Amino acid sequence: MPLSTISQSQDEQYVLLAILDNARNLSNILKAITCKDHAIFTATANGLKVTVEDSKCMQANAFIQADVFQEFTLKEDLVVFQINLTVLLDCLNIFGGNTAAGVSTALRLCYRGYGHPLTLFLEEGGVVTVCKINTQEPEEPIDFEFSSSDVTNKVILQSESLKEAFSELDMTSEVLQITMSPSQPYFRLSTFGNSGNAHYDYPKDSDMMELFQCNKTQTNRYKMSLLKPSTKALAISCKVSVRTDSRGVLSLQYLVRNDDGQICFVEYFCCPDEEVEEE
Amino acid sequence: MKFRGKITDIACLNHFTRVVTTIAKLTKTCVLQLTPDNLFFILSGKVTNGGVGMRCQLLQANFFHEYQMEGVSSELNQICLEVGPDNLSRALKTVQCAKSVKIKLSKKHCACLSISAELPTLSSVSRVVTHDVPVEVIPRRLWQEFQEDNMADFDVSIYLPPLKTMKNVVDRMKNLSNFLVMEANLKGEMNLKIQTDLVSVSTHFKDLGNPPWGEDSSQDGGLSQSRDPESMAEVTVDIRKLQQFLVGQQVNPSKAMCNMVHQSAVHLILLHEDVSLQYFLPAVA
C-alpha cells in the first residue's frame, strides 16, 4: 500500500500523525462546522478539536476522538495550529468524496510543528495526492464560560424532529426565538418574518423528546445568520441537546455517527441577540 | 453546394446528439466541415478563445443512413459552415423519439441547416417538425485554417487516467487555483499540480502506459525514443479550460491519451469507435 511506504522514515519528525482509512469520517464532520474560512486545530491525547468562530458571537467545535483514527500519535501534550478550512476540505475531497460502497480515500495527516505546513497524503485506487497546507498563527478561541452547573434549561431531542422544523423555518426572519419553560409551551421555536409569525411547539412528553429538564421559563433570541450554519451539523446528527445557561447563551450539542458507526460531537455556542422582557 | 443526410436509426440519432452536446459544452461556435466521408467539428486555436483548439471527427457512414453532398467544386469537395453547436444540440434533443431525421443545407432567410424530424403518429397522417438552425457558409479563402495541422513533435505521450477521477481532482484544484501544471514521462507517470500561497497539491498517477506512436511506421519514432523515461515534460495550463474539456465528456472513450510538448502545449485525444475528439490546450505564459 503506497501510503504506508511514503515517508515512513520521516514519521519520527512529526509532532502529530493521524491515519484514517476513510477520509470522509473527517471531512463530513468538518463540513458541518464550515461557516468561516479559518479553523483552529487543537490536538490532545484525547483527539482532535476543530474550532470555527463567527463575529465573536458564535463558536462551532467539532470533536473527533483519537480512537476514530486508525492511528493517532502525538509527540507533545498539546498541538495547536490554525488553517484555512475551505482549502482543507477541498483537499480531503480531492477524489470527489466518493460515497460508493467499497471505495474510500485513505488519509495520513502529518504536522511537523510550529511554522510547518500541514501535510496530507491521500490515496484512492492507487492514485496518491500530496497536499501541503500552510498553517497560520493560531488565535485564542473565545471562552464562552458555559458550565454545566449553570445550565438553566436542557432538552435532548431526536434530530429528526428538529430537522423538520429547521427546514421549514422562515428564513426571512432575522432571529430565531427559543422558549424553554417547565410549563406550557415547554419548548417553542418562533420566527418573525415577512409573511407573519410562526411558532413550533414541542410537547414535553413527545417520543422525540428524550430528556426534558427545564427549571425556569426563558425566552431568548438568536441571530438566524449565526444559527443557520448549525443546520449542516443537524443534518448529519442523530441526537441534539439544546441547553441555555442563566445568561441565555445557547449550547447545541450534536451527536454524529460516522460511516463506521463511531460517534463524534459537534458543539455550537451562540450568544443571545438581546434581552427579552419576560411577562 | 448541396448537403442532405438522413438518420433513421434511433441509436445513431442518440449518439449523434450526444456528440453535438459534448461539442456544445466546449465551444459556443465552431466550424462544421462536411466531406464525402466525414463530418468535422473544428475550433481553430485563436487568441480570442485563449488558443484552445478542438477537432472532432465523425465517420458519416456510422451515423447516416443516407448521405449526399456536393462540395464547392469537384476538386475541393467539401463544405465549411459556421454553426452554434448549442442550437444544433437543442434542436436534436427535441426530436429524440423521431422515426427519422433529415438534415439538409437550405436557403431560407439565410443559410440554414434544416433538421426535419418525422415523428411517430397513430393516424396515417405523418407529422414533421422542422428546426432551422442558421449557419454561415465560410468562403474558400478562409479554409486553410481548418486543415488538420500536424502536432509538433511531442515530448511525451501518455494514456490518461479514468476521466472521472481526473475530473474530480481537477474540479477540486480549480477551487484552489487558476493554473495547473501537468507533468508526464515515458514511464507511464502523470502528475497534476497546483501551488498557491495557501496550499500546494500534487496528484500522482502511475502505470498509465504510453501509447506506441510511430513504432510500426518508422524506426526512429522522433524525439521520444531517445528521451530519458524518467524525465518529465511539463505544461502549465488554464485550469478552467481543462475542466471544460473534462465536464463535456458524456461517454467514456475507448482510448484517452495526451501528448505533451514541454512548456508549450497539451494535446488531448479521445477515441471512441466512430468518433475521435482532439483538444488542444496551449501553455500559459
Chai-1 contact restraints between the chains, C-beta under 6 A:
chainA,res_idxA,chainB,res_idxB,connection_type,confidence,min_distance_angstrom,max_distance_angstrom,comment,restraint_id
A,N84,B,L198,contact,1.0,0.0,6.0,A-B,restraint_1
A,V87,B,L198,contact,1.0,0.0,6.0,A-B,restraint_2
A,V87,B,V199,contact,1.0,0.0,6.0,A-B,restraint_3
A,D90,B,R172,contact,1.0,0.0,6.0,A-B,restraint_4
A,D90,B,N175,contact,1.0,0.0,6.0,A-B,restraint_5
A,D90,B,L176,contact,1.0,0.0,6.0,A-B,restraint_6
A,I94,B,V169,contact,1.0,0.0,6.0,A-B,restraint_7
A,I94,B,R172,contact,1.0,0.0,6.0,A-B,restraint_8
A,F95,B,N168,contact,1.0,0.0,6.0,A-B,restraint_9
A,G96,B,N168,contact,1.0,0.0,6.0,A-B,restraint_10
A,V127,B,F205,contact,1.0,0.0,6.0,A-B,restraint_11
A,V128,B,H204,contact,1.0,0.0,6.0,A-B,restraint_12
A,T129,B,T203,contact,1.0,0.0,6.0,A-B,restraint_13
A,V130,B,S202,contact,1.0,0.0,6.0,A-B,restraint_14
A,C131,B,V201,contact,1.0,0.0,6.0,A-B,restraint_15
A,K132,B,S200,contact,1.0,0.0,6.0,A-B,restraint_16
A,I133,B,V199,contact,1.0,0.0,6.0,A-B,restraint_17
A,N134,B,L198,contact,1.0,0.0,6.0,A-B,restraint_18
